[in-house]
């Protein structure tokens, strides 16, 4: 996963290695939409609705073996927190 600064065009790879040296290809399976939202806030990033939906699909597939599985609210950002992080 990457984040791109639309003002200067620079791209940053978002992996746990930004925070922890124990990086692996499987990390995206366990990151909840809530945690993704928190990471975006810490990194001062905003993202699209499509990105949010993709994060939800990956999380549901990895944890419930069904990309359309309804994710419990516990793992989801609140509506207010999500709206603050979405690109207008």
N, C-alpha and C positions, 0 to 999 in steps of 0.2 A: 504494500500500500504506500502511496506517496501523497504528499501535499505540495501544491504549487502556489507560490506567491504570485498572484495575478498582477501585481504592480511591477515586480522586477523579473518575473519569469523563472525564478530559482525554484528547483524541486528538491524536496527533502524526503528520503525514504523513512517511513514511520515503522519502526520495529521496536521490540522491547530493548534492543541494544542501546537505544537512546537512554534507557533507564537502568538496564541490567545487562551484563555481559553474557547471560545464558540465552542467547537468541536461537531460534529454530524455525523451520518452515511451518510448524504446526501452531504457532502462537495465535494466529487469527481465529482458530476454532474456539478458543477459550475466552476471548475478549468479548465481553458483553456490550450491547449497545450503550448501556450506562457508562461503562468504563471508557469506551471510545469517546463518548461525549465529554467525560472528564479530561481525557488526554487532549482533546481538541481545545478545551478551555485553557489548560495549562500551557499549551503551545501557541495560544492565541490564533487558532485556526477556525475557519468556518467551512462548512461542507454542504453538499446538495442533498435534496430529498432522495435522489437516486443512490447516493453513497450510503445514507442511513438505511435504506431498504436493502442494499447489498450486504451491509454489516449484519442486519437482522437475518437475512437468508443464510449467510455463512455460519452465524452463531447457532441458528436453529438446526441446520444440517449437521453441524459438528456435535451438537449436544443432544439432539432428539432424533437424528437420522432422517429428518424431513425438513426441507428448506421452507415449507409453508406452515410449520408447526407454530401455534400461537405462543409467543414468548411470554412467560409470566411477568407481571408488572414489576416485580422485584428487580429484574434485569434491564428494565427500560428507563430512559431518562424521563423526567416529568415533561409535560407538554411545554411548560414555560422554559425549562432548560433546553429542550430541543429547539424551540423557536429562536432562542437567543443565538444558537450556533449555526442555524441554516443560512445559506446565502440568499439574499433577497432576490 
